């Protein structure tokens, strides 16, 4: 079987058009960093697969026109077949991955994907490679009845069912994803609704095109049967339609993908930069540089200004929608938690109460029990979209999502909060009018171990972060002893937790578990914080500032530093003798408590503070271990804040295995890795605090306290 002349021309011309459509998307991926992130990385690989299969079609068409087609079973035909099979598999699987990514982006709005993005790529490439090799060694690839070197046509029942079944699976997943996205995106503001409408139109058209085109391709799986009942021109027409459908699939889908705003904008920026570069360089005399390229202090690339004007996106459309959802859901979560603390002032939780549940609905919000004057500035009851691309002229406004907030074991946490009312009022701290920016930044914290979602209150007094199942179980298991320890030790360094909550949103399938805890900085102005350290007492992989790193740049980025960084920068903290003795006494008790409950992996979070820029009313009070004054020479205005954080990790089988693996990797059974058995971890932790503090600053040698003179 060989290709008819008409089909050969069709493959040559159609393949060329496919290359012209898909190749620019691949080139944009190579030159744009934004397009290397998912889902655009999936789109880029999909486009690359389409380029390769289009080249395969062009070569096959030219060979047919030149009457030089390779024989079935020859190396040339097998090479063509492998390329065709591999690229066909990747195109199918990348389309499946793209649909799955859309589904996960909406399902996991607040929590990150459970599947790392590179796994999509790995699965697609390994599956396609395996399928191609299997086809080669089983004789299932070669010249088929349609005249192409590809998968061979067959009349076996399994072969006839497999193709349509795979396409059917994709159609079901694609249609379900569309339905899920439409049902689970809550009402957003005008800007968010416009993006939602735009995405749903784009996605629906994309899926409809695939269903129609792949439906026609499905017919090609039954061509072997048609040959037994149809001959002559009728069969040639059917084969030509099947070829045409294959050609149109990457061509039409490639054109549709240009509707993605990120791809469109990134390609426009690349074109504009090239045009701008020509305009600047061509008229310039040889050896001279354009003014824009020689302007002192200019760090932006040519064309950046124009690029910013034409681009208002920094993420794909689905990621923009997901972020809009996250903003509104986070707003709703913070409001619900704040409402709980406000409600508890009137109806406090009773002793031994297992749970305290409130349904925070739109009706409650309309009564405005909180933020009566400020609430409407940030929330809309229902968004109104007059035109698909209309945006709100009044700025970002976020819709409220009905949420059920369930506080677990509320009395113990409430009792601890009552002791801290001298410096903390949670209802005031979580006031919406001053926390909007903080909420929009939630989830982007540096230095936390266990949280997928992080929220720092604007006044730096409260942290709200998501909890893993194991951390939640660990805390609730020790809660009685935890409460008793903190009550008996008011100067304990263990960061206090004021509530564990289960939040269930109306449009979300999975609940979100969060904890509300005190920030160890207790309301300090962020600008006064000079450096922060996360210290465990280990020296293995405990370094942020690598060799030749720019120290000032690290501080500017507000990175949390670690043990080896502390040893190079601070060496020791010099404290007055009574303060140091009280510190060591409390650290010893806290470490013993954590050891008794089989807990490890906790850290001493130490913050270096410039007190000179802090007003008196903003200096933390009530705890002699807050704002410990340095007695080191040259640090008269320096204080240190400390607290024990991330203390809910039990020494379980997973941690034991992790410890063994790191020991084997280091080829040293005595290596000082972070993970240790609870007794050894507690002893090392207490010794670390003793080692890094002193009451005799004259003994400190080798200090390079650059953080003293370089603030952020």
PLY file of the C-alpha trace (Angstrom):
ply
format ascii 1.0
element vertex 712
property float x
property float y
property float z
element edge 711
property int vertex1
property int vertex2
end_header
0.00 0.00 0.00
1.36 3.40 -1.04
0.08 6.94 -0.75
-2.08 8.28 -3.61
-0.77 11.44 -5.25
-3.61 13.56 -3.81
-2.86 12.38 -0.28
0.85 13.00 -0.82
0.18 16.64 -1.76
-2.22 16.92 1.18
0.45 15.71 3.62
3.14 17.96 2.17
1.10 21.16 2.16
-0.82 20.41 5.35
2.34 19.41 7.21
4.02 22.66 6.19
1.08 24.69 7.53
1.22 22.74 10.81
4.91 23.57 11.20
4.21 27.26 10.54
1.57 27.27 13.29
3.31 25.15 15.95
6.95 26.17 15.49
6.44 29.79 16.73
4.95 28.39 19.94
8.02 26.20 20.45
10.38 29.13 19.78
8.45 31.33 22.20
8.89 28.62 24.81
12.65 28.63 24.27
13.00 32.41 24.65
10.40 33.11 27.36
10.93 32.03 30.95
7.22 32.42 31.77
6.26 29.86 29.13
8.45 27.21 30.79
6.06 26.98 33.71
3.03 24.67 33.69
0.63 24.52 31.98
2.51 26.38 29.22
5.37 23.88 29.43
2.84 21.18 28.53
1.58 23.32 25.65
5.15 23.81 24.42
5.86 20.07 24.43
2.54 19.47 22.70
3.53 21.98 20.01
6.95 20.36 19.68
5.33 16.96 19.14
3.10 18.49 16.48
6.15 19.96 14.73
7.88 16.57 14.61
4.82 14.72 13.36
4.24 17.45 10.76
7.83 17.05 9.54
7.17 13.30 9.33
4.12 14.02 7.13
6.10 16.40 4.90
8.88 13.86 4.37
6.36 11.08 3.70
4.50 13.26 1.20
7.68 14.28 -0.65
8.86 10.65 -0.80
5.51 9.63 -2.23
5.63 12.37 -4.88
9.19 11.34 -5.79
8.22 7.65 -5.92
10.91 6.82 -3.35
8.80 5.53 -0.46
10.64 3.03 1.80
9.48 -0.59 1.74
7.58 -2.05 4.68
10.02 -3.44 7.24
12.95 -1.36 6.02
14.95 0.85 8.36
13.53 3.96 6.71
9.92 2.86 7.15
10.55 1.76 10.75
12.11 5.15 11.53
9.07 6.91 10.08
6.76 4.60 12.04
8.57 5.17 15.35
8.40 8.96 14.91
4.74 8.79 13.97
3.83 6.47 16.85
5.87 8.35 19.43
4.57 11.79 18.41
1.00 10.56 18.11
1.20 9.13 21.63
2.71 12.30 23.08
0.06 14.48 21.42
-2.70 12.37 22.95
-1.07 12.22 26.39
-0.14 15.92 26.48
-3.74 16.83 25.67
-4.81 14.52 28.50
-2.23 16.14 30.81
-3.44 19.62 29.86
-7.04 18.76 30.74
-5.90 17.14 33.98
-3.85 20.22 34.86
-6.92 22.44 34.39
-8.87 20.17 36.71
-6.16 20.17 39.39
-5.64 23.94 39.13
-9.24 24.51 40.22
-9.50 21.60 42.64
-6.30 22.59 44.49
-6.85 26.33 44.56
-5.46 26.86 48.06
-3.29 23.78 48.32
-0.53 23.12 45.75
-0.68 20.20 43.34
-0.07 16.79 44.84
1.53 15.78 41.52
4.76 17.71 40.73
4.64 19.29 37.24
7.66 17.32 35.99
5.74 14.08 36.62
3.39 14.93 33.73
6.37 15.21 31.40
7.97 12.04 32.72
4.80 9.95 32.36
4.14 11.19 28.83
7.69 10.60 27.56
8.13 7.19 29.20
4.71 5.96 28.08
5.23 7.11 24.49
8.72 5.61 24.35
7.51 2.31 25.77
4.58 2.13 23.34
6.83 2.84 20.35
9.38 0.20 21.36
6.60 -2.31 21.98
5.15 -1.64 18.52
8.54 -2.06 16.87
9.38 -5.41 18.47
5.89 -6.87 18.06
5.60 -5.89 14.40
2.65 -3.61 15.01
4.26 -0.66 13.27
5.20 -0.38 9.59
3.40 0.55 6.37
-0.33 0.44 6.96
-3.30 0.14 4.58
-3.51 3.95 4.28
-0.02 4.05 2.75
1.70 5.57 5.82
4.60 4.17 7.84
2.93 4.25 11.23
0.73 1.93 13.29
-0.41 -0.93 11.09
-4.11 -1.34 10.37
-5.68 -4.53 11.63
-9.11 -6.15 11.81
-8.60 -7.70 15.26
-11.31 -6.82 17.79
-8.84 -5.51 20.39
-7.24 -3.11 17.89
-10.61 -1.86 16.69
-11.73 -1.18 20.27
-8.51 0.33 21.70
-8.38 3.46 19.53
-12.00 4.58 19.99
-11.78 3.67 23.69
-8.77 5.93 24.26
-10.47 8.80 22.46
-13.63 8.14 24.45
-11.70 8.30 27.73
-10.28 11.68 26.75
-13.71 12.99 25.78
-15.22 11.91 29.11
-12.34 13.50 31.08
-12.50 16.71 29.03
-16.26 17.09 29.41
-16.12 16.28 33.13
-13.35 18.84 33.64
-15.42 21.49 31.88
-18.41 20.69 34.07
-16.27 20.64 37.24
-14.61 23.97 36.49
-17.93 25.62 35.70
-19.49 24.31 38.92
-16.59 24.99 41.30
-15.52 28.49 40.33
-17.45 30.76 42.70
-18.88 34.10 41.69
-15.96 36.48 41.31
-15.70 40.22 40.80
-16.00 41.71 37.30
-12.35 41.07 36.52
-12.47 37.46 37.70
-15.80 36.75 35.99
-14.47 38.13 32.70
-11.48 35.76 32.94
-13.77 32.86 33.82
-16.01 33.51 30.82
-13.02 33.94 28.54
-11.46 30.69 29.71
-14.69 28.69 29.47
-15.22 29.87 25.89
-11.64 29.05 24.95
-11.69 25.67 26.69
-15.12 24.68 25.31
-14.07 25.53 21.75
-10.78 23.65 22.21
-12.54 20.53 23.50
-15.25 20.71 20.82
-12.58 20.87 18.11
-10.78 17.84 19.55
-14.01 15.85 19.84
-14.99 16.54 16.22
-11.52 15.97 14.76
-10.71 12.91 16.82
-14.20 11.59 16.06
-13.34 11.62 12.38
-9.99 10.01 13.13
-11.85 7.26 14.98
-13.37 6.29 11.66
-9.90 5.49 10.37
-9.66 2.67 12.90
-12.46 0.92 11.00
-10.92 1.35 7.53
-9.70 -2.27 7.47
-13.34 -3.38 7.74
-14.48 -0.86 5.14
-12.00 -2.36 2.65
-14.02 -5.57 2.72
-17.27 -3.80 1.73
-16.15 -0.67 -0.13
-13.73 -0.29 -3.00
-12.69 2.24 -5.59
-13.38 5.99 -5.25
-15.56 5.64 -2.13
-12.72 4.09 -0.14
-10.22 6.67 -1.41
-12.52 9.46 -0.27
-12.81 7.94 3.22
-9.02 7.55 3.47
-8.49 11.15 2.32
-10.95 12.42 4.94
-9.03 10.48 7.63
-5.74 12.04 6.45
-7.38 15.47 6.38
-8.65 15.05 9.95
-5.17 14.12 11.15
-3.71 17.18 9.44
-6.37 19.55 10.68
-6.03 18.42 14.32
-2.65 20.08 15.09
-3.43 22.92 12.68
-6.75 23.95 14.27
-5.69 23.23 17.86
-2.47 25.18 17.31
-4.46 28.18 16.11
-6.84 27.90 19.09
-3.93 27.82 21.54
-2.97 31.31 20.41
-6.04 32.47 22.35
-4.24 31.79 25.60
-3.38 35.32 26.83
0.00 34.36 28.27
1.19 32.75 25.03
-0.16 35.64 22.98
1.41 38.29 25.18
4.79 36.57 25.49
5.01 36.15 21.72
4.02 39.82 21.25
6.75 40.87 23.68
9.35 38.82 21.82
8.32 40.38 18.50
8.24 43.90 19.98
11.70 43.48 21.51
13.10 42.37 18.19
11.46 45.29 16.38
12.57 47.77 19.01
16.13 46.43 18.84
16.21 46.95 15.08
14.85 50.47 15.38
17.53 51.36 17.93
20.54 49.68 16.38
20.13 50.10 12.63
20.23 53.95 12.61
23.11 54.08 15.07
26.60 54.75 13.81
29.05 51.91 13.98
30.59 51.66 17.44
27.99 53.87 19.15
25.30 52.60 21.45
21.72 53.93 21.56
21.00 56.25 24.51
18.63 53.70 26.09
21.46 51.18 26.23
23.96 53.54 27.82
21.72 55.33 30.31
23.29 55.08 33.80
21.50 52.72 36.11
19.24 51.28 33.40
18.77 47.58 34.01
15.72 46.82 31.84
16.01 45.18 28.47
15.09 47.04 25.31
11.38 46.67 24.65
10.46 45.95 28.28
8.39 49.13 28.59
6.41 48.31 25.47
6.13 44.72 26.59
4.58 45.82 29.87
2.08 48.00 28.04
0.83 45.17 25.88
0.86 42.55 28.63
-1.27 42.51 31.75
-0.72 38.84 32.52
2.03 36.97 34.31
0.35 33.56 34.29
-1.81 31.39 32.08
-5.54 32.09 32.02
-6.41 29.07 34.19
-3.77 30.09 36.74
-5.14 33.63 36.79
-8.61 32.28 37.53
-7.19 29.98 40.21
-5.44 32.95 41.82
-8.64 35.02 41.74
-10.40 32.12 43.48
-7.64 31.78 46.03
-7.87 35.47 46.86
-11.61 35.28 47.50
-11.43 31.97 49.38
-8.60 33.28 51.55
-10.56 36.43 52.28
-13.54 34.29 53.24
-11.40 32.04 55.45
-9.86 34.98 57.33
-13.27 36.56 57.82
-14.73 33.27 59.11
-11.87 32.74 61.58
-12.17 36.32 62.77
-15.92 35.88 63.16
-15.27 32.79 65.31
-13.01 34.72 67.72
-15.51 37.58 67.81
-18.35 35.14 68.54
-16.35 33.44 71.30
-16.13 36.73 73.18
-19.91 36.51 73.62
-20.26 32.72 73.83
-16.89 31.31 74.92
-16.19 27.59 74.45
-16.94 25.40 77.44
-14.51 23.06 79.19
-13.98 19.68 77.46
-15.88 20.85 74.36
-14.80 18.71 71.40
-15.74 21.18 68.66
-17.20 24.64 68.15
-18.88 25.05 64.77
-20.25 28.13 63.03
-21.81 28.52 59.60
-20.63 31.83 58.23
-23.01 32.56 55.36
-23.76 35.51 53.14
-26.72 36.38 55.36
-24.43 36.77 58.38
-22.03 38.85 56.33
-24.88 41.13 55.24
-25.62 41.88 58.89
-22.07 43.31 59.09
-21.22 42.30 62.65
-17.60 43.14 61.78
-16.12 45.94 59.71
-19.45 47.69 59.22
-17.80 50.63 57.48
-14.95 48.82 55.74
-16.49 45.55 54.58
-18.02 46.81 51.34
-14.65 48.10 50.17
-13.36 44.56 49.80
-16.37 42.28 49.25
-19.17 42.00 46.73
-22.30 40.01 47.33
-22.53 39.03 43.69
-20.40 40.11 40.75
-22.04 41.73 37.75
-20.49 41.32 34.34
-21.95 43.51 31.65
-19.39 42.70 29.01
-17.03 39.70 28.79
-13.85 41.76 29.26
-15.18 44.47 31.59
-12.97 45.14 34.61
-13.83 46.87 37.84
-12.81 50.51 37.88
-12.93 50.62 41.67
-10.00 48.25 42.16
-9.79 44.68 43.43
-12.97 43.54 45.17
-13.34 39.96 46.34
-16.54 37.96 46.67
-17.45 36.14 49.86
-17.76 32.36 49.81
-20.02 30.65 52.36
-17.84 28.69 54.77
-18.34 26.43 57.77
-15.68 26.94 60.42
-15.20 24.14 62.93
-12.81 24.75 65.84
-11.32 21.56 67.30
-10.87 21.23 71.08
-11.54 24.98 71.38
-11.40 25.42 75.18
-7.69 24.64 75.62
-6.71 27.06 72.86
-9.11 29.76 74.07
-7.69 29.46 77.59
-4.17 30.08 76.24
-5.37 33.07 74.23
-6.96 34.61 77.34
-3.49 34.80 78.91
-2.15 36.90 76.03
-4.85 39.55 75.83
-2.38 42.11 77.20
-0.71 42.24 73.78
-3.04 40.41 71.40
-6.63 40.96 70.26
-7.20 38.54 67.40
-10.35 40.29 66.20
-8.49 43.59 65.90
-5.39 41.95 64.43
-7.43 40.31 61.65
-9.27 43.51 60.71
-9.92 43.29 56.99
-9.27 46.92 56.15
-5.57 46.64 56.98
-4.98 43.01 56.03
-6.04 42.98 52.41
-2.47 43.17 51.08
-1.34 40.51 53.56
-4.11 38.17 52.45
-3.24 38.59 48.78
0.36 37.62 49.60
-0.63 34.54 51.62
1.13 31.31 50.77
4.40 32.94 49.73
6.32 32.72 53.00
9.96 31.70 53.31
11.17 29.62 56.19
8.13 27.53 57.09
8.28 23.76 56.95
4.79 22.38 57.17
2.47 24.95 55.64
1.10 25.00 52.12
-0.78 28.20 52.91
0.71 30.98 55.01
-0.88 34.21 56.20
0.98 36.83 58.24
-1.24 39.48 59.79
-0.37 43.03 58.86
0.68 43.85 62.45
2.98 40.80 62.57
1.21 39.27 65.59
-0.61 36.29 64.07
0.27 33.51 61.65
-2.37 31.33 60.01
-1.10 28.31 58.11
-2.46 25.06 56.75
-1.88 21.83 58.66
-0.95 18.40 57.42
-2.92 15.41 58.66
0.05 14.17 60.69
0.67 17.56 62.36
-3.00 17.86 63.24
-3.09 14.39 64.76
0.14 15.07 66.67
-1.14 18.32 68.20
-4.54 16.97 69.20
-2.90 13.90 70.76
-0.70 16.00 73.09
-3.09 18.93 73.53
-3.84 18.26 77.20
-0.16 18.11 78.14
0.65 21.00 75.76
-1.93 23.19 77.50
-0.67 22.21 80.95
2.98 22.85 80.01
2.32 26.35 78.69
0.13 27.21 81.68
2.84 26.05 84.10
5.62 27.80 82.13
4.48 31.29 81.14
7.93 32.09 79.74
8.01 28.98 77.55
9.59 29.55 74.15
7.13 27.21 72.38
5.09 29.34 69.98
1.51 29.36 71.22
-1.32 28.00 69.10
-4.72 29.64 69.55
-6.89 27.40 67.42
-7.09 24.50 64.97
-9.85 24.91 62.37
-11.55 22.86 59.70
-12.86 25.14 56.96
-15.36 23.80 54.46
-16.27 26.07 51.56
-19.51 25.76 49.64
-17.84 25.17 46.27
-14.90 23.07 47.48
-14.90 19.28 47.81
-12.03 19.02 50.28
-11.86 20.92 53.59
-8.91 23.11 54.51
-7.30 22.59 57.94
-5.45 25.56 59.41
-3.98 26.62 62.73
-3.80 30.09 64.22
-0.64 30.75 66.17
1.34 33.61 67.69
4.10 35.13 65.61
7.30 34.91 67.65
8.00 38.52 66.64
4.89 39.61 68.57
3.99 42.66 66.50
7.45 43.96 65.63
7.69 46.30 62.67
9.06 44.27 59.76
11.39 47.07 58.77
13.13 46.79 62.14
13.99 43.12 61.55
17.59 42.90 60.39
17.98 39.14 60.03
16.08 35.95 60.88
17.57 32.54 61.66
16.06 29.06 61.74
18.39 27.08 64.03
18.26 23.34 64.72
21.78 22.63 65.99
22.73 20.67 62.87
25.51 21.55 60.44
24.51 19.38 57.47
22.63 21.20 54.70
21.98 24.11 57.06
23.23 27.00 54.95
21.50 29.64 52.83
24.38 32.01 52.06
26.63 29.95 49.83
30.21 30.77 48.95
30.50 34.05 47.03
26.84 34.87 47.74
25.79 38.51 47.97
24.96 38.98 51.65
23.12 42.27 51.12
20.98 40.72 48.41
20.05 37.79 50.70
18.93 40.21 53.40
17.03 42.28 50.89
15.07 39.19 49.88
14.32 38.59 53.59
15.46 35.00 53.42
15.45 33.00 56.63
19.05 32.01 57.36
20.26 28.81 59.03
22.84 27.41 61.43
25.98 27.80 59.34
24.95 31.30 58.33
24.55 32.22 61.99
27.99 30.83 62.79
29.56 33.00 60.08
27.61 36.18 60.76
26.76 36.37 64.45
28.91 33.66 66.06
27.18 34.22 69.42
24.43 36.31 70.99
25.68 38.27 74.02
23.04 38.60 76.75
22.91 39.79 80.32
23.53 36.96 82.79
19.97 36.82 84.30
18.41 36.86 80.82
20.67 34.08 79.55
20.04 31.92 82.62
16.27 32.34 82.25
16.57 31.50 78.55
18.55 28.31 79.15
16.20 27.24 81.92
13.15 27.54 79.68
14.85 25.94 76.68
15.79 22.93 78.81
12.20 22.52 80.04
10.72 22.95 76.57
13.16 20.48 75.00
12.35 17.94 77.72
8.61 18.35 77.03
9.08 17.82 73.30
11.35 14.82 73.92
8.74 13.18 76.19
6.18 13.43 73.39
8.48 11.94 70.74
8.73 15.20 68.77
11.67 16.28 66.60
12.60 18.67 63.80
11.66 21.79 65.76
13.67 25.00 65.35
14.72 27.99 67.37
13.49 30.95 65.36
15.80 33.84 66.25
15.23 37.39 64.99
17.74 40.20 65.15
16.05 43.56 65.65
17.14 47.20 65.45
15.29 48.73 68.39
16.21 52.33 67.56
13.52 52.61 64.88
10.69 51.17 66.99
8.23 53.32 68.88
7.79 52.38 72.54
4.17 51.23 72.16
5.22 48.73 69.47
7.87 47.01 71.58
6.63 43.56 72.76
5.98 43.40 76.49
4.88 40.85 79.03
7.68 38.33 78.51
11.24 38.84 79.84
12.53 36.74 76.93
11.00 39.06 74.33
13.37 41.68 72.92
16.45 40.44 74.77
19.03 43.23 74.70
22.45 42.53 73.22
25.45 43.51 75.33
27.91 43.04 72.50
30.05 46.08 71.76
28.56 48.17 68.96
25.11 46.60 69.37
23.61 48.97 71.93
20.33 49.20 69.95
20.20 45.53 69.01
17.70 43.07 70.52
16.88 39.43 69.84
13.49 37.73 69.70
13.24 33.95 69.94
10.69 31.17 69.84
10.43 27.44 69.16
8.50 26.66 65.97
7.60 23.64 63.79
7.40 21.32 66.79
4.63 18.92 65.69
6.75 16.38 63.77
6.74 12.99 65.48
9.66 10.60 65.15
7.75 8.12 63.02
8.73 5.42 60.53
9.08 7.95 57.72
11.53 10.06 59.72
13.47 7.00 60.86
13.86 5.93 57.22
14.86 9.45 56.20
17.51 9.42 58.94
18.93 6.10 57.72
19.05 7.28 54.10
20.95 10.46 55.00
23.42 8.51 57.13
24.09 6.05 54.30
24.46 8.90 51.81
27.01 10.59 54.05
28.92 7.32 54.73
29.12 8.40 58.36
27.01 7.02 61.22
27.92 10.01 63.40
27.06 12.67 60.82
25.31 15.67 62.38
22.17 15.67 60.23
19.03 17.46 61.30
16.93 14.35 62.00
17.87 12.52 65.19
16.10 10.41 67.78
14.04 12.56 70.22
16.47 12.30 73.20
19.50 13.14 71.06
17.61 15.89 69.24
16.50 17.53 72.51
20.00 17.36 74.05
21.59 18.79 70.92
18.97 21.55 70.75
19.51 22.65 74.37
23.28 22.51 73.92
23.00 24.56 70.73
21.20 27.38 72.60
23.85 27.25 75.32
26.62 27.39 72.70
25.26 30.31 70.66
24.64 32.53 73.72
27.08 34.07 76.17
27.11 36.57 79.00
30.75 37.48 78.34
30.98 39.28 74.98
34.75 39.73 75.29
35.14 36.01 74.55
33.40 36.25 71.18
35.97 35.85 68.42
35.74 35.82 64.65
32.49 37.73 64.50
31.44 39.04 61.13
28.19 40.61 62.22
27.40 42.24 58.93
23.70 42.20 59.80
24.43 44.88 62.39
25.20 47.47 59.78
23.06 46.29 56.89
19.34 46.52 57.44
16.58 45.45 55.12
0 1
1 2
2 3
3 4
4 5
5 6
6 7
7 8
8 9
9 10
10 11
11 12
12 13
13 14
14 15
15 16
16 17
17 18
18 19
19 20
20 21
21 22
22 23
23 24
24 25
25 26
26 27
27 28
28 29
29 30
30 31
31 32
32 33
33 34
34 35
35 36
36 37
37 38
38 39
39 40
40 41
41 42
42 43
43 44
44 45
45 46
46 47
47 48
48 49
49 50
50 51
51 52
52 53
53 54
54 55
55 56
56 57
57 58
58 59
59 60
60 61
61 62
62 63
63 64
64 65
65 66
66 67
67 68
68 69
69 70
70 71
71 72
72 73
73 74
74 75
75 76
76 77
77 78
78 79
79 80
80 81
81 82
82 83
83 84
84 85
85 86
86 87
87 88
88 89
89 90
90 91
91 92
92 93
93 94
94 95
95 96
96 97
97 98
98 99
99 100
100 101
101 102
102 103
103 104
104 105
105 106
106 107
107 108
108 109
109 110
110 111
111 112
112 113
113 114
114 115
115 116
116 117
117 118
118 119
119 120
120 121
121 122
122 123
123 124
124 125
125 126
126 127
127 128
128 129
129 130
130 131
131 132
132 133
133 134
134 135
135 136
136 137
137 138
138 139
139 140
140 141
141 142
142 143
143 144
144 145
145 146
146 147
147 148
148 149
149 150
150 151
151 152
152 153
153 154
154 155
155 156
156 157
157 158
158 159
159 160
160 161
161 162
162 163
163 164
164 165
165 166
166 167
167 168
168 169
169 170
170 171
171 172
172 173
173 174
174 175
175 176
176 177
177 178
178 179
179 180
180 181
181 182
182 183
183 184
184 185
185 186
186 187
187 188
188 189
189 190
190 191
191 192
192 193
193 194
194 195
195 196
196 197
197 198
198 199
199 200
200 201
201 202
202 203
203 204
204 205
205 206
206 207
207 208
208 209
209 210
210 211
211 212
212 213
213 214
214 215
215 216
216 217
217 218
218 219
219 220
220 221
221 222
222 223
223 224
224 225
225 226
226 227
227 228
228 229
229 230
230 231
231 232
232 233
233 234
234 235
235 236
236 237
237 238
238 239
239 240
240 241
241 242
242 243
243 244
244 245
245 246
246 247
247 248
248 249
249 250
250 251
251 252
252 253
253 254
254 255
255 256
256 257
257 258
258 259
259 260
260 261
261 262
262 263
263 264
264 265
265 266
266 267
267 268
268 269
269 270
270 271
271 272
272 273
273 274
274 275
275 276
276 277
277 278
278 279
279 280
280 281
281 282
282 283
283 284
284 285
285 286
286 287
287 288
288 289
289 290
290 291
291 292
292 293
293 294
294 295
295 296
296 297
297 298
298 299
299 300
300 301
301 302
302 303
303 304
304 305
305 306
306 307
307 308
308 309
309 310
310 311
311 312
312 313
313 314
314 315
315 316
316 317
317 318
318 319
319 320
320 321
321 322
322 323
323 324
324 325
325 326
326 327
327 328
328 329
329 330
330 331
331 332
332 333
333 334
334 335
335 336
336 337
337 338
338 339
339 340
340 341
341 342
342 343
343 344
344 345
345 346
346 347
347 348
348 349
349 350
350 351
351 352
352 353
353 354
354 355
355 356
356 357
357 358
358 359
359 360
360 361
361 362
362 363
363 364
364 365
365 366
366 367
367 368
368 369
369 370
370 371
371 372
372 373
373 374
374 375
375 376
376 377
377 378
378 379
379 380
380 381
381 382
382 383
383 384
384 385
385 386
386 387
387 388
388 389
389 390
390 391
391 392
392 393
393 394
394 395
395 396
396 397
397 398
398 399
399 400
400 401
401 402
402 403
403 404
404 405
405 406
406 407
407 408
408 409
409 410
410 411
411 412
412 413
413 414
414 415
415 416
416 417
417 418
418 419
419 420
420 421
421 422
422 423
423 424
424 425
425 426
426 427
427 428
428 429
429 430
430 431
431 432
432 433
433 434
434 435
435 436
436 437
437 438
438 439
439 440
440 441
441 442
442 443
443 444
444 445
445 446
446 447
447 448
448 449
449 450
450 451
451 452
452 453
453 454
454 455
455 456
456 457
457 458
458 459
459 460
460 461
461 462
462 463
463 464
464 465
465 466
466 467
467 468
468 469
469 470
470 471
471 472
472 473
473 474
474 475
475 476
476 477
477 478
478 479
479 480
480 481
481 482
482 483
483 484
484 485
485 486
486 487
487 488
488 489
489 490
490 491
491 492
492 493
493 494
494 495
495 496
496 497
497 498
498 499
499 500
500 501
501 502
502 503
503 504
504 505
505 506
506 507
507 508
508 509
509 510
510 511
511 512
512 513
513 514
514 515
515 516
516 517
517 518
518 519
519 520
520 521
521 522
522 523
523 524
524 525
525 526
526 527
527 528
528 529
529 530
530 531
531 532
532 533
533 534
534 535
535 536
536 537
537 538
538 539
539 540
540 541
541 542
542 543
543 544
544 545
545 546
546 547
547 548
548 549
549 550
550 551
551 552
552 553
553 554
554 555
555 556
556 557
557 558
558 559
559 560
560 561
561 562
562 563
563 564
564 565
565 566
566 567
567 568
568 569
569 570
570 571
571 572
572 573
573 574
574 575
575 576
576 577
577 578
578 579
579 580
580 581
581 582
582 583
583 584
584 585
585 586
586 587
587 588
588 589
589 590
590 591
591 592
592 593
593 594
594 595
595 596
596 597
597 598
598 599
599 600
600 601
601 602
602 603
603 604
604 605
605 606
606 607
607 608
608 609
609 610
610 611
611 612
612 613
613 614
614 615
615 616
616 617
617 618
618 619
619 620
620 621
621 622
622 623
623 624
624 625
625 626
626 627
627 628
628 629
629 630
630 631
631 632
632 633
633 634
634 635
635 636
636 637
637 638
638 639
639 640
640 641
641 642
642 643
643 644
644 645
645 646
646 647
647 648
648 649
649 650
650 651
651 652
652 653
653 654
654 655
655 656
656 657
657 658
658 659
659 660
660 661
661 662
662 663
663 664
664 665
665 666
666 667
667 668
668 669
669 670
670 671
671 672
672 673
673 674
674 675
675 676
676 677
677 678
678 679
679 680
680 681
681 682
682 683
683 684
684 685
685 686
686 687
687 688
688 689
689 690
690 691
691 692
692 693
693 694
694 695
695 696
696 697
697 698
698 699
699 700
700 701
701 702
702 703
703 704
704 705
705 706
706 707
707 708
708 709
709 710
710 711
